[in-house]
Amino acid sequence: MVSAIRYISEKENCLSSVDFYLAEKEKGNSNNYRYTPTKQDKRELHNFME
């Protein structure tokens, strides 16, 4: 999935503005999620996605 996001964002010329988040379900409500931005360096994500 991450590689698909990378591929599409490269084709759309917007890779530099793509951000990744972690989603965690909130307790007590199955329809609510808490989103946390990843703190990884984008260069690390780039190497991971290749």
All heavy atoms as TSV, in Angstrom:
chain	resi	resn	atom	element	x	y	z
A	1	MET	N	N	0.822	-1.187	0.000
A	1	MET	CA	C	0.000	0.000	0.000
A	1	MET	C	C	0.871	1.256	0.000
A	1	MET	O	O	0.580	2.200	-0.710
A	1	MET	CB	C	-0.923	-0.019	1.216
A	1	MET	CG	C	-1.751	1.204	1.337
A	1	MET	SD	S	-3.374	0.787	0.875
A	1	MET	CE	C	-4.447	1.694	1.757
A	2	VAL	N	N	1.920	1.243	0.799
A	2	VAL	CA	C	2.803	2.415	0.851
A	2	VAL	C	C	3.452	2.638	-0.503
A	2	VAL	O	O	3.550	3.776	-0.971
A	2	VAL	CB	C	3.871	2.240	1.954
A	2	VAL	CG1	C	4.891	3.350	1.908
A	2	VAL	CG2	C	3.216	2.191	3.317
A	3	SER	N	N	3.854	1.572	-1.162
A	3	SER	CA	C	4.484	1.741	-2.474
A	3	SER	C	C	3.483	2.280	-3.497
A	3	SER	O	O	3.860	3.043	-4.391
A	3	SER	CB	C	5.110	0.441	-2.951
A	3	SER	OG	O	4.145	-0.558	-3.125
A	4	ALA	N	N	2.208	1.919	-3.379
A	4	ALA	CA	C	1.189	2.449	-4.282
A	4	ALA	C	C	1.009	3.952	-4.072
A	4	ALA	O	O	0.900	4.711	-5.034
A	4	ALA	CB	C	-0.136	1.727	-4.077
A	5	ILE	N	N	1.012	4.385	-2.816
A	5	ILE	CA	C	0.896	5.817	-2.518
A	5	ILE	C	C	2.088	6.565	-3.088
A	5	ILE	O	O	1.952	7.637	-3.677
A	5	ILE	CB	C	0.767	6.052	-1.002
A	5	ILE	CG1	C	-0.558	5.481	-0.506
A	5	ILE	CG2	C	0.893	7.535	-0.656
A	5	ILE	CD1	C	-0.679	5.402	0.989
A	6	ARG	N	N	3.262	5.979	-2.937
A	6	ARG	CA	C	4.478	6.606	-3.469
A	6	ARG	C	C	4.396	6.706	-4.991
A	6	ARG	O	O	4.687	7.744	-5.582
A	6	ARG	CB	C	5.713	5.809	-3.066
A	6	ARG	CG	C	6.987	6.419	-3.591
A	6	ARG	CD	C	8.204	5.618	-3.124
A	6	ARG	NE	N	9.428	6.231	-3.543
A	6	ARG	CZ	C	10.054	5.939	-4.670
A	6	ARG	NH1	N	9.556	5.043	-5.488
A	6	ARG	NH2	N	11.171	6.550	-4.984
A	7	TYR	N	N	4.015	5.628	-5.654
A	7	TYR	CA	C	3.937	5.593	-7.112
A	7	TYR	C	C	2.946	6.634	-7.632
A	7	TYR	O	O	3.258	7.408	-8.539
A	7	TYR	CB	C	3.526	4.191	-7.578
A	7	TYR	CG	C	3.347	4.083	-9.062
A	7	TYR	CD1	C	4.441	3.961	-9.909
A	7	TYR	CD2	C	2.074	4.110	-9.634
A	7	TYR	CE1	C	4.280	3.870	-11.279
A	7	TYR	CE2	C	1.904	4.016	-11.000
A	7	TYR	CZ	C	3.001	3.891	-11.824
A	7	TYR	OH	O	2.837	3.810	-13.174
A	8	ILE	N	N	1.766	6.675	-7.055
A	8	ILE	CA	C	0.736	7.624	-7.498
A	8	ILE	C	C	1.178	9.059	-7.252
A	8	ILE	O	O	1.026	9.922	-8.112
A	8	ILE	CB	C	-0.608	7.338	-6.791
A	8	ILE	CG1	C	-1.150	5.989	-7.264
A	8	ILE	CG2	C	-1.610	8.459	-7.032
A	8	ILE	CD1	C	-2.287	5.453	-6.438
A	9	SER	N	N	1.766	9.329	-6.084
A	9	SER	CA	C	2.191	10.697	-5.786
A	9	SER	C	C	3.343	11.139	-6.681
A	9	SER	O	O	3.435	12.315	-7.036
A	9	SER	CB	C	2.556	10.859	-4.314
A	9	SER	OG	O	3.613	10.002	-3.962
A	10	GLU	N	N	4.208	10.213	-7.091
A	10	GLU	CA	C	5.262	10.563	-8.056
A	10	GLU	C	C	4.644	10.931	-9.401
A	10	GLU	O	O	5.038	11.914	-10.020
A	10	GLU	CB	C	6.232	9.397	-8.247
A	10	GLU	CG	C	7.286	9.296	-7.193
A	10	GLU	CD	C	8.273	8.180	-7.478
A	10	GLU	OE1	O	7.919	7.203	-8.175
A	10	GLU	OE2	O	9.409	8.295	-6.988
A	11	LYS	N	N	3.679	10.143	-9.857
A	11	LYS	CA	C	3.018	10.412	-11.139
A	11	LYS	C	C	2.256	11.733	-11.117
A	11	LYS	O	O	2.150	12.410	-12.127
A	11	LYS	CB	C	2.064	9.273	-11.511
A	11	LYS	CG	C	2.763	7.988	-11.818
A	11	LYS	CD	C	3.564	8.119	-13.087
A	11	LYS	CE	C	4.250	6.822	-13.424
A	11	LYS	NZ	N	5.154	6.923	-14.537
A	12	GLU	N	N	1.723	12.106	-9.953
A	12	GLU	CA	C	0.968	13.350	-9.809
A	12	GLU	C	C	1.863	14.528	-9.406
A	12	GLU	O	O	1.372	15.624	-9.170
A	12	GLU	CB	C	-0.147	13.179	-8.775
A	12	GLU	CG	C	-1.183	12.139	-9.147
A	12	GLU	CD	C	-2.017	12.551	-10.352
A	12	GLU	OE1	O	-2.327	13.750	-10.484
A	12	GLU	OE2	O	-2.356	11.665	-11.162
A	13	ASN	N	N	3.166	14.281	-9.317
A	13	ASN	CA	C	4.153	15.310	-8.945
A	13	ASN	C	C	3.844	15.952	-7.592
A	13	ASN	O	O	3.936	17.165	-7.432
A	13	ASN	CB	C	4.266	16.383	-10.028
A	13	ASN	CG	C	4.830	15.824	-11.306
A	13	ASN	OD1	O	5.768	15.047	-11.288
A	13	ASN	ND2	N	4.243	16.211	-12.429
A	14	CYS	N	N	3.489	15.139	-6.616
A	14	CYS	CA	C	3.204	15.680	-5.286
A	14	CYS	C	C	3.857	14.850	-4.173
A	14	CYS	O	O	3.440	14.931	-3.021
A	14	CYS	CB	C	1.701	15.800	-5.074
A	14	CYS	SG	S	0.827	14.230	-5.111
A	15	LEU	N	N	4.896	14.077	-4.498
A	15	LEU	CA	C	5.543	13.222	-3.512
A	15	LEU	C	C	6.091	14.015	-2.335
A	15	LEU	O	O	6.005	13.580	-1.191
A	15	LEU	CB	C	6.666	12.404	-4.152
A	15	LEU	CG	C	7.434	11.455	-3.241
A	15	LEU	CD1	C	6.498	10.431	-2.613
A	15	LEU	CD2	C	8.548	10.767	-4.005
A	16	SER	N	N	6.618	15.199	-2.593
A	16	SER	CA	C	7.219	15.988	-1.512
A	16	SER	C	C	6.194	16.452	-0.480
A	16	SER	O	O	6.556	16.788	0.643
A	16	SER	CB	C	7.965	17.189	-2.074
A	16	SER	OG	O	7.069	18.062	-2.727
A	17	SER	N	N	4.915	16.449	-0.831
A	17	SER	CA	C	3.902	16.909	0.117
A	17	SER	C	C	3.099	15.763	0.739
A	17	SER	O	O	2.141	16.003	1.469
A	17	SER	CB	C	2.948	17.895	-0.566
A	17	SER	OG	O	2.254	17.249	-1.614
A	18	VAL	N	N	3.486	14.517	0.475
A	18	VAL	CA	C	2.785	13.362	1.037
A	18	VAL	C	C	3.252	13.142	2.467
A	18	VAL	O	O	4.441	13.121	2.747
A	18	VAL	CB	C	3.042	12.093	0.186
A	18	VAL	CG1	C	2.472	10.861	0.864
A	18	VAL	CG2	C	2.453	12.259	-1.193
A	19	ASP	N	N	2.308	12.997	3.377
A	19	ASP	CA	C	2.600	12.721	4.786
A	19	ASP	C	C	1.934	11.409	5.174
A	19	ASP	O	O	0.893	11.045	4.642
A	19	ASP	CB	C	2.075	13.834	5.694
A	19	ASP	CG	C	2.835	15.129	5.507
A	19	ASP	OD1	O	4.068	15.076	5.350
A	19	ASP	OD2	O	2.194	16.189	5.516
A	20	PHE	N	N	2.532	10.726	6.136
A	20	PHE	CA	C	1.996	9.459	6.612
A	20	PHE	C	C	1.555	9.609	8.059
A	20	PHE	O	O	2.192	10.296	8.843
A	20	PHE	CB	C	3.050	8.356	6.490
A	20	PHE	CG	C	3.371	8.032	5.061
A	20	PHE	CD1	C	4.387	8.692	4.404
A	20	PHE	CD2	C	2.631	7.081	4.382
A	20	PHE	CE1	C	4.676	8.398	3.079
A	20	PHE	CE2	C	2.917	6.784	3.062
A	20	PHE	CZ	C	3.944	7.449	2.410
A	21	TYR	N	N	0.461	8.943	8.396
A	21	TYR	CA	C	-0.103	8.992	9.749
A	21	TYR	C	C	-0.372	7.585	10.238
A	21	TYR	O	O	-0.651	6.689	9.449
A	21	TYR	CB	C	-1.427	9.767	9.748
A	21	TYR	CG	C	-1.272	11.204	9.399
A	21	TYR	CD1	C	-1.228	11.633	8.088
A	21	TYR	CD2	C	-1.148	12.159	10.400
A	21	TYR	CE1	C	-1.067	12.963	7.769
A	21	TYR	CE2	C	-0.987	13.495	10.101
A	21	TYR	CZ	C	-0.951	13.889	8.778
A	21	TYR	OH	O	-0.784	15.209	8.474
A	22	LEU	N	N	-0.313	7.416	11.552
A	22	LEU	CA	C	-0.735	6.171	12.183
A	22	LEU	C	C	-2.144	6.380	12.714
A	22	LEU	O	O	-2.436	7.401	13.324
A	22	LEU	CB	C	0.199	5.817	13.337
A	22	LEU	CG	C	1.652	5.566	12.972
A	22	LEU	CD1	C	2.471	5.349	14.238
A	22	LEU	CD2	C	1.775	4.374	12.048
A	23	ALA	N	N	-3.009	5.424	12.468
A	23	ALA	CA	C	-4.388	5.517	12.944
A	23	ALA	C	C	-4.610	4.499	14.055
A	23	ALA	O	O	-4.291	3.327	13.894
A	23	ALA	CB	C	-5.361	5.275	11.806
A	24	GLU	N	N	-5.163	4.962	15.168
A	24	GLU	CA	C	-5.492	4.074	16.282
A	24	GLU	C	C	-6.946	4.280	16.653
A	24	GLU	O	O	-7.400	5.408	16.789
A	24	GLU	CB	C	-4.626	4.396	17.500
A	24	GLU	CG	C	-3.155	4.155	17.293
A	24	GLU	CD	C	-2.360	4.473	18.546
A	24	GLU	OE1	O	-2.646	3.852	19.591
A	24	GLU	OE2	O	-1.492	5.352	18.465
A	25	LYS	N	N	-7.666	3.158	16.816
A	25	LYS	CA	C	-9.069	3.257	17.229
A	25	LYS	C	C	-9.156	3.827	18.627
A	25	LYS	O	O	-8.378	3.464	19.510
A	25	LYS	CB	C	-9.731	1.882	17.218
A	25	LYS	CG	C	-10.263	1.477	15.900
A	25	LYS	CD	C	-11.108	0.239	16.047
A	25	LYS	CE	C	-11.751	-0.055	14.709
A	25	LYS	NZ	N	-12.660	-1.171	14.793
A	26	GLU	N	N	-10.121	4.727	18.821
A	26	GLU	CA	C	-10.362	5.253	20.158
A	26	GLU	C	C	-11.185	4.236	20.943
A	26	GLU	O	O	-12.067	3.579	20.389
A	26	GLU	CB	C	-11.086	6.596	20.093
A	26	GLU	CG	C	-10.225	7.701	19.547
A	26	GLU	CD	C	-10.919	9.055	19.594
A	26	GLU	OE1	O	-12.124	9.109	19.906
A	26	GLU	OE2	O	-10.240	10.041	19.305
A	27	LYS	N	N	-10.893	4.113	22.216
A	27	LYS	CA	C	-11.619	3.168	23.057
A	27	LYS	C	C	-13.071	3.604	23.222
A	27	LYS	O	O	-13.360	4.783	23.334
A	27	LYS	CB	C	-10.958	3.071	24.428
A	27	LYS	CG	C	-9.579	2.463	24.372
A	27	LYS	CD	C	-8.953	2.423	25.738
A	27	LYS	CE	C	-7.547	1.869	25.641
A	27	LYS	NZ	N	-6.847	1.914	26.913
A	28	GLY	N	N	-13.956	2.643	23.195
A	28	GLY	CA	C	-15.359	2.922	23.448
A	28	GLY	C	C	-16.162	3.311	22.226
A	28	GLY	O	O	-17.373	3.326	22.262
A	29	ASN	N	N	-15.517	3.639	21.119
A	29	ASN	CA	C	-16.254	4.002	19.915
A	29	ASN	C	C	-15.524	3.424	18.712
A	29	ASN	O	O	-14.447	3.866	18.359
A	29	ASN	CB	C	-16.389	5.521	19.792
A	29	ASN	CG	C	-17.360	5.915	18.690
A	29	ASN	OD1	O	-17.598	5.163	17.754
A	29	ASN	ND2	N	-17.916	7.095	18.813
A	30	SER	N	N	-16.139	2.448	18.076
A	30	SER	CA	C	-15.466	1.746	16.986
A	30	SER	C	C	-15.363	2.568	15.702
A	30	SER	O	O	-14.700	2.163	14.767
A	30	SER	CB	C	-16.190	0.433	16.692
A	30	SER	OG	O	-17.508	0.692	16.263
A	31	ASN	N	N	-16.019	3.724	15.638
A	31	ASN	CA	C	-15.988	4.535	14.424
A	31	ASN	C	C	-15.049	5.738	14.510
A	31	ASN	O	O	-14.936	6.487	13.553
A	31	ASN	CB	C	-17.393	5.034	14.078
A	31	ASN	CG	C	-18.309	3.880	13.728
A	31	ASN	OD1	O	-17.904	2.918	13.100
A	31	ASN	ND2	N	-19.551	3.972	14.145
A	32	ASN	N	N	-14.407	5.938	15.654
A	32	ASN	CA	C	-13.499	7.070	15.823
A	32	ASN	C	C	-12.054	6.608	15.876
A	32	ASN	O	O	-11.744	5.595	16.502
A	32	ASN	CB	C	-13.818	7.853	17.094
A	32	ASN	CG	C	-15.102	8.626	16.995
A	32	ASN	OD1	O	-15.584	8.911	15.903
A	32	ASN	ND2	N	-15.674	8.969	18.127
A	33	TYR	N	N	-11.186	7.361	15.220
A	33	TYR	CA	C	-9.762	7.052	15.187
A	33	TYR	C	C	-8.964	8.270	15.603
A	33	TYR	O	O	-9.365	9.410	15.356
A	33	TYR	CB	C	-9.332	6.631	13.774
A	33	TYR	CG	C	-9.895	5.297	13.369
A	33	TYR	CD1	C	-11.182	5.186	12.849
A	33	TYR	CD2	C	-9.148	4.145	13.511
A	33	TYR	CE1	C	-11.699	3.968	12.478
A	33	TYR	CE2	C	-9.655	2.913	13.138
A	33	TYR	CZ	C	-10.930	2.834	12.630
A	33	TYR	OH	O	-11.446	1.614	12.264
A	34	ARG	N	N	-7.818	8.024	16.202
A	34	ARG	CA	C	-6.878	9.089	16.533
A	34	ARG	C	C	-5.715	8.966	15.541
A	34	ARG	O	O	-5.132	7.902	15.380
A	34	ARG	CB	C	-6.349	8.923	17.945
A	34	ARG	CG	C	-5.404	10.026	18.348
A	34	ARG	CD	C	-4.918	9.868	19.747
A	34	ARG	NE	N	-6.023	9.402	20.580
A	34	ARG	CZ	C	-5.901	8.956	21.801
A	34	ARG	NH1	N	-4.734	8.889	22.374
A	34	ARG	NH2	N	-6.946	8.548	22.492
A	35	TYR	N	N	-5.404	10.065	14.858
A	35	TYR	CA	C	-4.347	10.072	13.856
A	35	TYR	C	C	-3.109	10.761	14.398
A	35	TYR	O	O	-3.183	11.862	14.923
A	35	TYR	CB	C	-4.827	10.779	12.587
A	35	TYR	CG	C	-5.977	10.039	11.937
A	35	TYR	CD1	C	-7.298	10.388	12.187
A	35	TYR	CD2	C	-5.733	8.973	11.097
A	35	TYR	CE1	C	-8.346	9.695	11.618
A	35	TYR	CE2	C	-6.769	8.271	10.515
A	35	TYR	CZ	C	-8.079	8.641	10.770
A	35	TYR	OH	O	-9.105	7.950	10.201
A	36	THR	N	N	-1.974	10.093	14.270
A	36	THR	CA	C	-0.703	10.617	14.746
A	36	THR	C	C	0.264	10.684	13.575
A	36	THR	O	O	0.495	9.656	12.912
A	36	THR	CB	C	-0.120	9.693	15.836
A	36	THR	OG1	O	-1.105	9.506	16.845
A	36	THR	CG2	C	1.139	10.278	16.435
A	37	PRO	N	N	0.828	11.862	13.294
A	37	PRO	CA	C	1.810	11.938	12.202
A	37	PRO	C	C	3.031	11.084	12.532
A	37	PRO	O	O	3.433	10.984	13.689
A	37	PRO	CB	C	2.205	13.411	12.148
A	37	PRO	CG	C	1.274	14.134	13.050
A	37	PRO	CD	C	0.608	13.146	13.932
A	38	THR	N	N	3.588	10.426	11.513
A	38	THR	CA	C	4.812	9.671	11.732
A	38	THR	C	C	5.956	10.655	11.878
A	38	THR	O	O	5.953	11.727	11.295
A	38	THR	CB	C	5.105	8.702	10.579
A	38	THR	OG1	O	5.224	9.451	9.381
A	38	THR	CG2	C	4.012	7.664	10.431
A	39	LYS	N	N	6.943	10.294	12.656
A	39	LYS	CA	C	8.069	11.175	12.896
A	39	LYS	C	C	9.295	10.740	12.102
A	39	LYS	O	O	10.378	11.234	12.312
A	39	LYS	CB	C	8.396	11.215	14.382
A	39	LYS	CG	C	7.265	11.780	15.207
A	39	LYS	CD	C	7.684	11.974	16.637
A	39	LYS	CE	C	6.589	12.421	17.551
A	39	LYS	NZ	N	5.677	13.386	17.122
A	40	GLN	N	N	9.103	9.823	11.170
A	40	GLN	CA	C	10.224	9.345	10.379
A	40	GLN	C	C	10.666	10.395	9.374
A	40	GLN	O	O	9.857	11.148	8.835
A	40	GLN	CB	C	9.850	8.082	9.616
A	40	GLN	CG	C	9.763	6.865	10.493
A	40	GLN	CD	C	9.511	5.638	9.667
A	40	GLN	OE1	O	8.649	5.645	8.812
A	40	GLN	NE2	N	10.261	4.595	9.921
A	41	ASP	N	N	11.941	10.408	9.130
A	41	ASP	CA	C	12.512	11.255	8.097
A	41	ASP	C	C	11.985	10.765	6.745
A	41	ASP	O	O	11.939	9.568	6.488
A	41	ASP	CB	C	14.038	11.134	8.153
A	41	ASP	CG	C	14.744	12.094	7.233
A	41	ASP	OD1	O	14.161	12.505	6.223
A	41	ASP	OD2	O	15.899	12.422	7.537
A	42	LYS	N	N	11.583	11.683	5.873
A	42	LYS	CA	C	11.055	11.279	4.571
A	42	LYS	C	C	12.075	10.491	3.763
A	42	LYS	O	O	11.724	9.661	2.961
A	42	LYS	CB	C	10.576	12.493	3.786
A	42	LYS	CG	C	9.277	13.046	4.301
A	42	LYS	CD	C	8.715	14.095	3.398
A	42	LYS	CE	C	7.392	14.570	3.946
A	42	LYS	NZ	N	6.720	15.485	3.061
A	43	ARG	N	N	13.375	10.715	3.987
A	43	ARG	CA	C	14.396	9.937	3.285
A	43	ARG	C	C	14.325	8.480	3.723
A	43	ARG	O	O	14.500	7.578	2.911
A	43	ARG	CB	C	15.782	10.507	3.542
A	43	ARG	CG	C	15.999	11.842	2.836
A	43	ARG	CD	C	17.305	12.433	3.268
A	43	ARG	NE	N	17.143	12.782	4.696
A	43	ARG	CZ	C	18.049	13.397	5.425
A	43	ARG	NH1	N	19.202	13.707	4.917
A	43	ARG	NH2	N	17.821	13.692	6.677
A	44	GLU	N	N	14.056	8.229	4.999
A	44	GLU	CA	C	13.912	6.859	5.470
A	44	GLU	C	C	12.701	6.191	4.829
A	44	GLU	O	O	12.755	5.039	4.426
A	44	GLU	CB	C	13.764	6.822	6.986
A	44	GLU	CG	C	15.014	7.170	7.738
A	44	GLU	CD	C	14.808	7.156	9.255
A	44	GLU	OE1	O	13.902	6.429	9.708
A	44	GLU	OE2	O	15.535	7.864	9.941
A	45	LEU	N	N	11.602	6.916	4.723
A	45	LEU	CA	C	10.406	6.367	4.072
A	45	LEU	C	C	10.686	6.084	2.604
A	45	LEU	O	O	10.265	5.076	2.073
A	45	LEU	CB	C	9.233	7.354	4.204
A	45	LEU	CG	C	8.603	7.453	5.571
A	45	LEU	CD1	C	7.605	8.600	5.605
A	45	LEU	CD2	C	7.931	6.163	5.964
A	46	HIS	N	N	11.418	6.967	1.955
A	46	HIS	CA	C	11.759	6.781	0.539
A	46	HIS	C	C	12.551	5.488	0.373
A	46	HIS	O	O	12.261	4.697	-0.509
A	46	HIS	CB	C	12.551	7.973	0.020
A	46	HIS	CG	C	13.006	7.828	-1.390
A	46	HIS	ND1	N	12.136	7.984	-2.443
A	46	HIS	CD2	C	14.203	7.530	-1.912
A	46	HIS	CE1	C	12.794	7.771	-3.574
A	46	HIS	NE2	N	14.053	7.505	-3.271
A	47	ASN	N	N	13.542	5.253	1.221
A	47	ASN	CA	C	14.347	4.037	1.136
A	47	ASN	C	C	13.508	2.810	1.445
A	47	ASN	O	O	13.678	1.763	0.815
A	47	ASN	CB	C	15.534	4.116	2.094
A	47	ASN	CG	C	16.536	5.158	1.688
A	47	ASN	OD1	O	16.628	5.522	0.517
A	47	ASN	ND2	N	17.273	5.656	2.642
A	48	PHE	N	N	12.574	2.934	2.378
A	48	PHE	CA	C	11.707	1.822	2.732
A	48	PHE	C	C	10.807	1.434	1.573
A	48	PHE	O	O	10.538	0.268	1.338
A	48	PHE	CB	C	10.866	2.197	3.959
A	48	PHE	CG	C	9.808	1.188	4.296
A	48	PHE	CD1	C	10.149	-0.014	4.911
A	48	PHE	CD2	C	8.475	1.433	4.022
A	48	PHE	CE1	C	9.184	-0.948	5.229
A	48	PHE	CE2	C	7.504	0.499	4.333
A	48	PHE	CZ	C	7.855	-0.694	4.936
A	49	MET	N	N	10.346	2.416	0.809
A	49	MET	CA	C	9.361	2.165	-0.248
A	49	MET	C	C	9.990	1.638	-1.533
A	49	MET	O	O	9.290	1.231	-2.424
A	49	MET	CB	C	8.564	3.433	-0.531
A	49	MET	CG	C	7.687	3.843	0.616
A	49	MET	SD	S	6.643	5.246	0.242
A	49	MET	CE	C	7.792	6.580	0.404
A	50	GLU	N	N	11.308	1.684	-1.654
A	50	GLU	CA	C	11.933	1.205	-2.891
A	50	GLU	C	C	12.087	-0.291	-2.902
A	50	GLU	O	O	12.133	-0.963	-1.962
A	50	GLU	CB	C	13.294	1.877	-3.080
A	50	GLU	CG	C	13.133	3.321	-3.431
A	50	GLU	CD	C	14.462	3.994	-3.727
A	50	GLU	OE1	O	15.500	3.536	-3.222
A	50	GLU	OE2	O	14.436	4.944	-4.479
